[in-house]
């Protein structure tokens, strides 16, 4: 059953058993975890950081950015979480997934190279 709404729950640690209606957020571990919104039961872990997902909490609801693409799961679901609402997005072809991952890896490698140069300069 597709979920259209998730309730955010701030926790210190993620529970062993996830309620499919909840988005668990651990600020201690900079992680948000939920059961896949498609209903397949897979656990979706979204690390929160500048290079991964960003969490916005407005005092009443939460949003995650960028979108959640479960390309490694059989369901291959793709959605956004905006103000506790699941906004379903288009499915991506395997070619598009590979292309976006390659682009992200390239950006990561370029920034790592840039910072290693800076470290050598400013030793």
Buried (B, 14 or more C-beta within 10 A) or exposed (E): EEBEEBEBBEBEEBEEEBEEEBBBBBEEBBBBBBBBBBEBEBEBEBEBEEEEBEBEEEEEBBBBEEBBBBBEBEBBBBBBBBEBBBEBEEEBEEEEBEEEEEEEEEEEEEEEEEEEEEEEEEE
